[in-house]
């Protein structure tokens, strides 16, 4: 009896931990994390070295509003209106419309940061390159999700790994080495969490990871 209770407690704790990782490493939060790392450790590579700390923080907040708050609010209202059954987007049917709307928001953000937000557009065109690579990943995820539940979490983490690893390989800037190693470890935990929650199959998380790495690496080596 005691063993069964301990086993149940362990299962509950594992489920909560897996869910917690899925929340704090939500795909919509990952752009903010990657920009925070780049702004803090390699500001010269993303064109923000001339900006003060307060200006960088303000820019990061603006990116957070565009890449997380805006799509999250739209998805929330979709849920309230009945277009989406679960905020966790557990089914293909639930994912299609939110993915399309998120894709449109990210495409608009790429355009604004690349061509409309002066002087950011001129000082830091790399920001729009990063946003553009995320948008391309979203296009692939949205298209694949029409028939197969590829992991958006894995795609997002793959994008982070590809961006950090790509910058290290191309520029030899080892200021990003520790964040890269931490990201590799965190990615392992996150993918394990998604599998534990039965949100995806091993093939779906593997495909998502490969997609994210490939798109971000190509973006870094061709445009960064």
LINNOR-V47369 format. One record per residue. N is the residue number from 1. RES is the residue in one letter. SS is DSSP state (helix for helix, strand for strand, loop for the rest). PHI is phi as a letter, one per 40 degrees, with the letter a starting at -180 (* if undefined). Layout:
n=N res=RES ss=SS phi=PHI
n=N res=RES ss=SS phi=PHI
This chain:
n=1 res=X ss=loop phi=*
n=2 res=X ss=helix phi=c
n=3 res=X ss=helix phi=c
n=4 res=X ss=helix phi=c
n=5 res=X ss=helix phi=c
n=6 res=X ss=helix phi=c
n=7 res=X ss=helix phi=c
n=8 res=X ss=helix phi=c
n=9 res=X ss=helix phi=c
n=10 res=X ss=helix phi=c
n=11 res=X ss=helix phi=c
n=12 res=X ss=helix phi=c
n=13 res=X ss=helix phi=c
n=14 res=X ss=helix phi=c
n=15 res=X ss=helix phi=c
n=16 res=X ss=helix phi=c
n=17 res=X ss=helix phi=c
n=18 res=X ss=helix phi=c
n=19 res=X ss=helix phi=c
n=20 res=X ss=helix phi=c
n=21 res=X ss=helix phi=c
n=22 res=X ss=helix phi=c
n=23 res=X ss=helix phi=c
n=24 res=X ss=helix phi=c
n=25 res=X ss=loop phi=b
n=26 res=X ss=loop phi=c
n=27 res=X ss=helix phi=d
n=28 res=X ss=helix phi=c
n=29 res=X ss=helix phi=c
n=30 res=X ss=helix phi=c
n=31 res=X ss=helix phi=d
n=32 res=X ss=helix phi=c
n=33 res=X ss=helix phi=c
n=34 res=X ss=helix phi=c
n=35 res=X ss=helix phi=c
n=36 res=X ss=helix phi=c
n=37 res=X ss=helix phi=c
n=38 res=X ss=helix phi=c
n=39 res=X ss=helix phi=c
n=40 res=X ss=helix phi=c
n=41 res=X ss=helix phi=b
n=42 res=X ss=loop phi=b
n=43 res=X ss=loop phi=c
n=44 res=X ss=loop phi=c
n=45 res=X ss=loop phi=c
n=46 res=X ss=loop phi=b
n=47 res=X ss=loop phi=g
n=48 res=X ss=loop phi=b
n=49 res=X ss=loop phi=c
n=50 res=X ss=loop phi=c
n=51 res=X ss=loop phi=c
n=52 res=X ss=loop phi=c
n=53 res=X ss=helix phi=c
n=54 res=X ss=helix phi=c
n=55 res=X ss=helix phi=c
n=56 res=X ss=helix phi=c
n=57 res=X ss=helix phi=c
n=58 res=X ss=helix phi=c
n=59 res=X ss=helix phi=c
n=60 res=X ss=helix phi=c
n=61 res=X ss=helix phi=c
n=62 res=X ss=helix phi=c
n=63 res=X ss=helix phi=c
n=64 res=X ss=helix phi=c
n=65 res=X ss=helix phi=c
n=66 res=X ss=helix phi=c
n=67 res=X ss=helix phi=c
n=68 res=X ss=helix phi=b
n=69 res=X ss=helix phi=c
n=70 res=X ss=helix phi=d
n=71 res=X ss=helix phi=c
n=72 res=X ss=helix phi=c
n=73 res=X ss=helix phi=c
n=74 res=X ss=helix phi=c
n=75 res=X ss=helix phi=c
n=76 res=X ss=helix phi=c
n=77 res=X ss=helix phi=c
n=78 res=X ss=helix phi=c
n=79 res=X ss=helix phi=c
n=80 res=X ss=helix phi=c
n=81 res=X ss=loop phi=c
n=82 res=X ss=loop phi=g
n=83 res=X ss=loop phi=c
n=84 res=X ss=loop phi=b
n=85 res=X ss=loop phi=c
n=86 res=X ss=loop phi=b
n=87 res=X ss=loop phi=c
n=88 res=X ss=loop phi=c
n=89 res=X ss=loop phi=f
n=90 res=X ss=loop phi=c
n=91 res=X ss=loop phi=b
n=92 res=X ss=helix phi=d
n=93 res=X ss=helix phi=c
n=94 res=X ss=helix phi=c
n=95 res=X ss=helix phi=c
n=96 res=X ss=helix phi=c
n=97 res=X ss=helix phi=c
n=98 res=X ss=helix phi=d
n=99 res=X ss=helix phi=c
n=100 res=X ss=helix phi=c
n=101 res=X ss=helix phi=c
n=102 res=X ss=helix phi=c
n=103 res=X ss=helix phi=d
n=104 res=X ss=helix phi=c
n=105 res=X ss=helix phi=c
n=106 res=X ss=helix phi=c
n=107 res=X ss=helix phi=c
n=108 res=X ss=helix phi=c
n=109 res=X ss=helix phi=c
n=110 res=X ss=helix phi=d
n=111 res=X ss=helix phi=c
n=112 res=X ss=helix phi=c
n=113 res=X ss=helix phi=c
n=114 res=X ss=helix phi=c
n=115 res=X ss=helix phi=b
n=116 res=X ss=helix phi=b
n=117 res=X ss=loop phi=c
n=118 res=X ss=loop phi=c
n=119 res=X ss=loop phi=c
n=120 res=X ss=helix phi=d
n=121 res=X ss=helix phi=d
n=122 res=X ss=helix phi=c
n=123 res=X ss=helix phi=c
n=124 res=X ss=loop phi=b
n=125 res=X ss=helix phi=c
n=126 res=X ss=helix phi=c
n=127 res=X ss=helix phi=c
n=128 res=X ss=helix phi=c
n=129 res=X ss=helix phi=c
n=130 res=X ss=helix phi=c
n=131 res=X ss=helix phi=c
n=132 res=X ss=helix phi=c
n=133 res=X ss=helix phi=c
n=134 res=X ss=helix phi=c
n=135 res=X ss=helix phi=c
n=136 res=X ss=helix phi=c
n=137 res=X ss=helix phi=d
n=138 res=X ss=helix phi=c
n=139 res=X ss=helix phi=d
n=140 res=X ss=helix phi=c
n=141 res=X ss=helix phi=c
n=142 res=X ss=helix phi=c
n=143 res=X ss=helix phi=c
n=144 res=X ss=helix phi=c
n=145 res=X ss=loop phi=c
n=146 res=X ss=loop phi=c
n=147 res=X ss=loop phi=b
n=148 res=X ss=loop phi=a
n=149 res=X ss=loop phi=c
n=150 res=X ss=loop phi=c
n=151 res=X ss=loop phi=c
n=152 res=X ss=helix phi=c
n=153 res=X ss=helix phi=c
n=154 res=X ss=helix phi=c
n=155 res=X ss=helix phi=c
n=156 res=X ss=helix phi=c
n=157 res=X ss=helix phi=c
n=158 res=X ss=helix phi=c
n=159 res=X ss=helix phi=c
n=160 res=X ss=helix phi=c
n=161 res=X ss=helix phi=c
n=162 res=X ss=helix phi=c
n=163 res=X ss=helix phi=c
n=164 res=X ss=helix phi=c
n=165 res=X ss=helix phi=c
n=166 res=X ss=helix phi=c
n=167 res=X ss=helix phi=c
n=168 res=X ss=helix phi=c
n=169 res=X ss=helix phi=c
n=170 res=X ss=helix phi=c
n=171 res=X ss=helix phi=b
n=172 res=X ss=loop phi=g
n=173 res=X ss=loop phi=c
n=174 res=X ss=helix phi=c
n=175 res=X ss=helix phi=c
n=176 res=X ss=helix phi=c
n=177 res=X ss=helix phi=c
n=178 res=X ss=helix phi=c
n=179 res=X ss=helix phi=d
n=180 res=X ss=helix phi=c
n=181 res=X ss=helix phi=c
n=182 res=X ss=helix phi=c
n=183 res=X ss=helix phi=c
n=184 res=X ss=helix phi=c
n=185 res=X ss=helix phi=c
n=186 res=X ss=helix phi=c
n=187 res=X ss=helix phi=c
n=188 res=X ss=helix phi=d
n=189 res=X ss=helix phi=c
n=190 res=X ss=helix phi=c
n=191 res=X ss=helix phi=c
n=192 res=X ss=helix phi=c
n=193 res=X ss=helix phi=c
n=194 res=X ss=helix phi=c
n=195 res=X ss=helix phi=c
n=196 res=X ss=helix phi=c
n=197 res=X ss=loop phi=c
n=198 res=X ss=loop phi=f
n=199 res=X ss=loop phi=c
n=200 res=X ss=loop phi=a
n=201 res=X ss=loop phi=c
n=202 res=X ss=helix phi=d
n=203 res=X ss=helix phi=c
n=204 res=X ss=helix phi=c
n=205 res=X ss=helix phi=c
n=206 res=X ss=helix phi=c
n=207 res=X ss=helix phi=c
n=208 res=X ss=helix phi=c
n=209 res=X ss=helix phi=c
n=210 res=X ss=helix phi=c
n=211 res=X ss=helix phi=c
n=212 res=X ss=helix phi=c
n=213 res=X ss=helix phi=c
n=214 res=X ss=helix phi=c
n=215 res=X ss=helix phi=c
n=216 res=X ss=helix phi=c
n=217 res=X ss=helix phi=c
n=218 res=X ss=helix phi=c
n=219 res=X ss=helix phi=c
n=220 res=X ss=helix phi=c
n=221 res=X ss=helix phi=c
n=222 res=X ss=helix phi=c
n=223 res=X ss=helix phi=b
n=224 res=X ss=loop phi=c
